[in-house]
Amino acid sequence: MPTLTYFIAMPLAAAFLTPLFAKRMKRAADAIACVSTLSLFALSCGIAVFVINHKTASYDVGNWVPPFGIELVVDAFSAFMLVVANMIGFFVALYSVGYIKTYTDKWKYYTLFMLMMAGVNGLLITSDIFNMFVFLEIASISAYALVAFGTEPRSLEASFKYAVMGAVASSFILLGIAFLYGFASTVNMNDLAQVIASKGQVKLLSFVSILFLMGFGLKAAAVPFHAWLPDAYSSSPATIPAVSSGVLIKTLGVYAIVRIFFNIFGATAAVSSVLIILAVLSMLVGAFLAFGQTNIRRLFGYSSISQVGYILLGFGIGTPLAIAGSLLHLFNHSVAKSSLFLNSGIAENAMHSNDLTRLSGILKKRPVSGYSMLAGAFSICGVPPFGGFWSKLMIILACVHAGRPGLASIAVFASILTLAYYIKALTPAIFGKENTEPMTQHEIKPNAAMNIAVIALTVIVILGGLALLPGPANNLLNNAAAIIVKGTSFANIGGLR
């Protein structure tokens, strides 16, 4: 299916055209970014429908047959991730129309943003583990630059820290790929799965697994690989943590971990144990560290670390219910956290501060943003009937059904902690008296595009649980979970091709 190339070609073309037209036409950068991301989202939905009916879509680049050529493949798992990533990408691009004008030239921002989306989409559709690394680097390097887009000293420091740690992670991943190629003489995922299945688990694969867990674990910001995230999220424009929490840590980290360890290596008891340990550490450490935060975006950053723990917990349990719960929570968390970060940008522009001691009366000053932020917080905390409640409930029930009540208790406890620190931090920020301190800068009011983006995300946050009802969304969720559950055996019947 040649259409798959559009997922890479379209954002790359947008990144190339933006600087050409933006200097001549004032709104060109906004239009190119919004049209491109909307087209990617629509294409993702179309591919998802095709995959539900036909299992996979594939394309051999240049008509070179794999494993000798590069192959693009979309199955239900990658289709699910494409829908999530490009939906968030579109809403962030739409929000950026009004928001990013407070920074430097828009065209530079949109060029980097579209390069990042090209890397994300390429990583999701490639069936070649080396090309996965290449697209991961395209997305990562763009993200490093976007974190520094504010050009303030703290932004540059956060970007430098993120880049250094990201480079270390990339080195681990590339080294692991080199060892894997030396072992299997191929980098095609389908062939890797079959070679590893035929040769069995050897010591070299254990070493490669450790390299991949460290590399992709840092991209996922799982504890103890999370140190880059709070600074990067609190020092960059609000759109960057929105797309990072909603897209990057899910694709460059979680998706890559699951694809490699379930569909290529095959999930083992050791891998499940490591994922559970990382999950528990992330859930608890992220929640406890969030309590002491006075910066609203650092609070949301530590909350993201904690919620990644829930996602990894379901994959660590490994049952169909647990994996479906993790995928649903990945979706719900992406939408809710993107909404929270975008709304934090509106609140910060209104009060010229991201300090929770000064953010007061958001509901009165910006009612749309206040209610949207409230809905996002409810979903993250797992309050019914918001989407996050249903996905957390599935993961907790899966722990009980798998005979792991201790893990279910930890998940419930972490959710209670989440509710506690959100109440502590956001109650005065949202419901308090409006801050009447004189502003030192001109207030930037949200335009229609910004409000449409946060309202749309809020609607999805509220309706997230509907994915459990019969229909296309539920079919895609169940098919994606089935691919992960079947692991390497799915490769034998074309699951990765």
C-alpha positions in Angstrom: 0.0 0.0 0.0 1.9 3.1 -1.2 -0.3 5.3 0.9 1.8 4.4 3.9 4.7 6.5 2.6 2.4 9.6 3.1 2.9 9.2 6.9 6.5 10.1 6.4 6.4 12.2 3.2 3.7 14.6 4.3 5.2 15.9 7.5 8.7 16.0 5.8 7.2 18.1 2.9 5.5 20.4 5.5 8.8 20.9 7.3 10.4 21.8 4.0 7.7 24.1 2.7 7.1 26.0 5.9 10.3 28.1 5.7 9.8 28.7 2.0 6.3 30.2 2.3 6.2 31.5 5.9 8.5 34.4 5.1 6.3 35.6 2.3 2.8 34.8 3.7 2.0 35.6 7.3 -0.4 32.7 8.0 1.4 30.1 5.8 3.2 28.3 8.7 -0.1 28.0 10.7 -2.0 26.7 7.6 0.7 24.2 6.5 1.0 22.7 10.0 -2.7 22.5 10.7 -3.6 21.0 7.3 -0.7 18.5 7.4 -1.5 17.3 10.9 -5.2 17.1 10.2 -4.5 15.1 7.0 -2.2 12.8 9.0 -5.0 12.2 11.6 -7.6 11.5 8.9 -5.2 9.2 7.2 -4.5 7.4 10.5 -8.3 6.8 11.0 -8.6 5.5 7.4 -5.7 3.1 7.9 -7.2 2.0 11.2 -10.5 1.1 9.5 -8.6 -0.8 6.8 -6.5 -2.7 9.3 -9.6 -3.7 11.3 -11.0 -5.3 8.1 -7.7 -6.6 6.6 -5.4 -7.2 9.6 -2.3 -5.5 8.1 -1.3 -2.9 5.5 2.3 -3.1 4.0 4.4 -1.6 1.4 7.9 -2.6 0.1 9.8 0.7 -0.5 11.3 0.7 -4.1 9.8 -2.8 -4.6 12.7 -4.3 -2.8 11.4 -7.5 -1.1 12.2 -7.7 2.6 14.5 -8.5 4.4 16.7 -7.0 1.7 14.6 -3.9 1.3 12.8 -1.5 3.7 9.3 -2.4 4.5 6.5 -0.3 5.9 3.9 -2.1 7.9 0.8 -1.1 9.8 -1.0 -3.7 12.0 -3.7 -3.0 14.6 -1.1 -2.0 17.3 0.7 0.5 15.1 -2.6 1.8 13.7 -3.9 2.4 17.3 -0.7 4.3 18.0 -0.9 6.3 14.8 -4.4 7.5 15.6 -3.3 8.6 19.1 -0.1 10.3 18.0 -1.6 12.2 15.0 -4.8 13.2 16.9 -2.7 14.8 19.6 -0.3 16.3 17.0 -3.3 18.0 15.2 -4.7 19.5 18.4 -1.3 20.7 19.5 -0.7 22.3 16.1 -4.1 24.0 16.2 -3.4 25.3 19.7 0.0 26.6 18.6 -1.7 29.0 16.1 -2.5 31.4 19.0 0.0 30.3 21.5 3.4 30.2 19.9 3.3 33.8 18.7 4.6 34.8 22.1 7.9 33.2 21.2 10.3 33.7 18.3 9.6 33.0 14.6 6.7 30.6 14.1 8.2 29.0 11.0 11.2 27.7 13.0 8.9 26.1 15.6 6.6 24.5 13.0 9.5 23.2 11.0 10.9 21.4 14.0 7.4 20.3 15.0 6.7 18.7 11.6 10.1 17.0 11.6 9.2 15.5 15.0 5.9 14.2 13.7 7.7 12.7 10.7 10.0 10.8 13.1 7.1 9.6 15.2 5.1 8.4 12.2 8.1 6.7 10.6 8.9 4.9 13.9 5.4 3.5 14.1 5.1 2.2 10.5 8.6 0.8 9.9 9.2 -2.9 10.3 13.0 -2.4 10.3 14.6 -2.1 13.8 17.5 0.1 12.4 15.0 2.4 10.7 13.1 2.6 14.0 16.3 4.0 15.5 16.7 6.5 12.6 13.2 7.8 13.0 13.6 7.8 16.8 16.6 10.1 16.4 14.7 12.5 14.0 11.9 12.9 16.6 14.3 13.1 19.5 16.7 15.8 18.0 13.7 17.9 17.0 12.3 17.6 20.6 15.7 18.7 22.0 15.6 21.9 19.9 11.9 22.5 20.8 12.6 22.3 24.5 15.1 25.2 24.0 12.7 27.2 21.9 12.0 29.6 24.7 15.7 30.6 24.5 15.8 31.4 28.2 18.8 30.1 30.3 16.7 27.5 32.1 15.2 26.3 28.7 18.7 25.9 27.3 19.9 24.1 30.4 16.9 21.7 30.3 17.4 21.1 26.6 21.1 20.3 27.2 20.3 17.9 29.9 17.6 16.2 27.8 20.0 16.0 24.8 22.8 14.5 26.8 20.6 11.9 28.5 18.9 11.2 25.1 22.2 10.7 23.4 23.2 8.1 26.1 19.9 6.3 25.6 20.4 6.4 21.8 23.9 4.9 22.2 22.5 2.0 24.2 19.8 1.4 21.6 22.2 1.6 18.7 24.7 -0.8 20.4 21.9 -3.2 21.1 20.9 -3.1 17.4 24.5 -3.8 16.4 24.7 -6.8 18.6 21.3 -8.0 17.4 22.3 -7.7 13.7 25.5 -9.6 14.4 23.5 -12.4 16.0 20.6 -12.6 13.5 22.1 -11.1 10.3 18.9 -9.1 9.7 17.2 -6.0 11.1 13.7 -6.8 9.7 11.4 -7.3 12.7 9.5 -10.2 11.2 12.8 -12.1 10.4 14.3 -11.2 13.7 11.3 -12.7 15.5 11.7 -15.9 13.5 15.5 -16.2 13.9 15.3 -15.6 17.7 12.5 -18.1 18.0 14.5 -20.7 16.1 17.8 -20.1 18.0 16.2 -19.7 21.4 17.1 -17.4 24.2 20.9 -17.0 24.5 23.1 -14.8 26.9 23.7 -12.2 24.2 19.9 -11.5 24.0 19.8 -10.9 27.7 22.6 -8.3 27.3 20.8 -6.7 24.4 17.5 -6.7 26.4 19.3 -4.7 29.2 20.6 -2.2 26.6 17.1 -1.7 25.1 15.4 -1.4 28.5 17.8 1.3 29.5 17.6 3.1 26.2 13.9 3.0 25.6 13.2 3.2 29.3 14.7 6.7 29.3 12.6 7.7 26.3 9.6 6.5 28.2 10.7 8.5 31.3 10.2 5.4 33.6 11.9 5.6 37.0 14.9 5.5 37.4 15.4 6.9 33.9 13.2 10.0 34.4 15.6 12.8 35.5 15.3 14.7 32.2 11.5 15.1 32.2 10.6 17.6 34.9 13.1 20.3 33.7 12.2 19.7 30.1 8.5 20.0 30.8 8.7 23.1 33.0 11.1 25.1 30.9 9.7 24.7 27.3 6.6 26.2 25.6 3.5 24.5 26.9 2.9 22.8 23.6 6.1 20.7 23.9 5.2 18.8 27.1 1.7 18.4 25.7 3.1 16.6 22.6 5.9 14.9 24.5 3.6 13.4 27.2 0.9 12.6 24.7 3.1 11.3 21.9 6.8 11.0 22.4 7.1 9.0 25.6 4.3 6.7 24.3 5.9 6.1 20.9 9.6 6.4 21.4 9.4 4.6 24.7 6.4 2.5 25.5 5.6 1.4 21.9 9.2 0.5 21.2 9.5 -1.5 24.4 6.3 -3.4 23.7 7.0 -4.0 20.1 10.5 -5.3 20.7 9.9 -7.4 23.8 6.6 -8.9 22.8 6.7 -9.2 19.1 10.4 -9.7 18.4 12.0 -11.2 21.5 8.9 -12.8 23.0 7.8 -11.8 26.5 9.5 -13.9 29.2 9.0 -14.1 32.9 12.2 -12.0 33.4 11.0 -9.2 31.1 7.6 -9.2 32.8 9.2 -8.9 36.2 11.4 -6.0 35.1 8.4 -4.2 33.6 6.5 -4.7 36.8 9.4 -3.3 38.9 9.7 -0.3 36.6 5.9 0.2 36.8 5.8 0.1 40.6 8.7 2.5 41.0 7.3 4.9 38.4 3.8 4.9 40.0 5.0 5.5 43.5 8.1 7.7 43.0 6.3 9.9 40.5 3.3 10.3 42.8 5.4 11.1 45.9 7.6 13.6 44.1 4.6 15.4 42.7 3.5 16.4 46.2 6.3 18.9 46.7 6.0 20.7 43.4 5.0 24.4 43.2 5.5 24.6 39.5 2.3 23.4 37.7 4.1 21.8 34.8 6.6 20.0 37.0 3.6 18.7 38.9 2.1 17.4 35.6 5.5 16.0 34.6 5.9 13.9 37.7 2.2 12.8 37.2 3.2 11.6 33.7 5.9 9.5 35.2 3.4 8.0 37.6 0.9 7.3 34.9 3.5 5.6 32.6 3.8 3.2 35.5 0.2 2.1 35.1 0.8 1.5 31.4 3.9 -0.6 32.0 2.1 -2.5 34.8 -0.5 -3.8 32.4 2.1 -4.9 29.9 4.1 -6.5 32.7 1.0 -8.5 33.8 0.6 -9.6 30.2 -2.9 -10.9 30.2 -5.4 -9.8 27.5 -7.4 -7.7 30.0 -4.2 -6.1 31.4 -2.8 -5.3 27.9 -6.1 -3.9 26.7 -6.3 -1.8 29.9 -2.7 -0.5 29.3 -3.6 0.5 25.7 -6.7 2.3 26.8 -4.9 4.0 29.6 -2.2 5.1 27.1 -4.9 6.7 25.1 -6.7 8.3 28.0 -3.5 9.6 29.6 -2.3 11.0 26.3 -5.5 13.0 25.8 -5.9 14.1 29.4 -2.3 15.1 30.0 -2.1 17.0 26.7 -5.2 18.9 27.8 -3.7 19.7 31.1 -0.5 21.0 29.6 -2.3 23.1 27.0 -4.5 24.6 29.6 -1.5 25.3 31.8 -0.2 27.4 28.9 -3.4 29.5 28.9 -3.3 29.9 32.7 0.4 31.0 32.6 -0.3 33.5 29.8 -3.2 34.9 31.9 -1.2 35.3 35.1 2.4 35.4 33.8 3.5 32.7 36.1 3.6 28.9 36.3 4.0 29.0 40.1 1.0 27.4 41.8 1.1 30.0 44.6 0.2 32.7 42.0 -2.1 30.6 39.8 -5.4 31.3 41.5 -8.9 31.7 40.2 -8.4 30.1 36.8 -12.1 29.1 36.6 -13.1 32.8 37.0 -10.5 34.3 34.7 -10.6 31.6 32.0 -13.7 29.4 32.5 -13.1 27.3 29.4 -9.6 26.5 30.5 -10.7 25.9 34.2 -13.3 23.4 33.4 -11.1 21.7 30.8 -8.3 21.4 33.3 -10.7 20.0 35.9 -11.9 17.3 33.5 -8.3 16.3 32.6 -7.4 16.1 36.3 -10.4 13.9 37.1 -9.4 11.5 34.3 -5.8 11.3 35.5 -7.0 10.6 39.0 -9.4 7.9 37.9 -12.6 9.6 38.9 -15.7 8.0 37.2 -17.1 8.4 34.6 -14.0 10.0 33.0 -11.9 7.9 30.6 -9.0 7.3 33.1 -11.3 5.6 35.5 -12.2 2.7 33.1 -8.6 2.1 32.0 -7.3 2.1 35.6 -10.1 -0.2 36.6 -9.2 -2.7 33.8 -5.6 -2.7 35.0 -6.5 -3.2 38.6 -9.0 -6.0 37.8 -6.4 -7.7 35.6 -3.9 -7.7 38.5 -6.6 -9.4 40.7 -7.5 -11.9 38.0 -3.8 -12.7 37.5 -3.4 -13.6 41.2 -1.5 -10.4 42.0 -3.6 -8.6 44.6 -0.5 -6.8 46.0 0.0 -5.1 42.7 -3.6 -4.1 42.5 -3.3 -2.6 46.0 -0.3 -0.6 44.9 -2.2 0.7 41.8 -5.1 1.8 44.0 -2.8 3.4 46.5 -1.0 5.3 43.7 -4.3 6.5 42.4 -5.3 7.8 45.9 -1.9 9.6 46.0 -2.7 11.1 42.6 -6.0 12.4 43.8 -4.5 13.8 46.9 -1.8 15.9 45.1 -4.1 17.1 42.4 -6.6 18.3 45.1 -3.8 19.9 47.0 -2.4 21.7 44.0 -5.3 22.5 41.8 -8.1 23.3 44.2 -6.7 26.8 45.0 -5.4 27.2 41.4 -8.8 26.5 39.8 -11.4 27.5 42.5 -9.4 30.2 44.4 -10.0 33.9 44.3 -8.8 35.5 41.1 -5.3 36.9 41.4 -5.5 40.7 41.4 -1.8 41.4 41.4 -0.7 43.9 38.7 0.7 42.2 35.6 4.1 43.1 34.5 3.5 42.0 30.9 0.7 42.3 28.4 -1.8 39.5 28.8 -2.2 37.2 25.8 -5.8 36.0 25.6 -6.6 32.6 24.0 -7.9 32.8 20.5 -10.6 30.5 18.9 -8.1 27.9 17.8 -6.7 27.5 21.3 -10.2 27.1 22.8 -11.3 24.7 20.1 -8.3 22.5 20.8 -8.8 22.3 24.6 -12.6 21.9 24.2 -12.1 19.0 21.8 -9.6 17.3 24.0 -12.0 17.7 27.0 -14.8 16.1 25.1 -12.6 13.1 24.3 -11.5 13.0 28.0 -15.1 12.7 29.1 -16.0 10.1 26.4 -12.9 8.0 26.7 -14.7 5.1 28.3 -16.9 4.7 25.2 -14.0 2.8 23.6 -15.1 -0.2 25.6 -18.5 -0.3 23.9 -18.9 -2.3 20.7 -17.8 -0.4 17.6 -14.7 0.5 15.5 -12.8 1.9 18.5 -13.3 -1.2 20.6 -12.4 -3.4 17.6 -9.1 -1.6 17.1 -8.3 -1.7 20.8 -9.0 -5.5 21.0 -7.1 -6.2 17.8 -4.1 -4.2 19.0 -4.1 -6.1 22.3 -4.4 -9.4 20.4 -1.2 -8.7 18.5 0.7 -8.0 21.7 -0.7 -11.0 23.4 0.3 -13.4 20.6 3.8 -12.1 20.7 6.3 -13.7 18.3 3.8 -16.4 17.2 2.0 -13.6 15.4 5.0 -13.2 13.1 4.5 -16.7 11.7 1.2 -15.7 10.2 2.2 -12.3 9.0 1.4 -10.2 12.0 4.5 -8.0 11.4 4.3 -8.1 7.6 
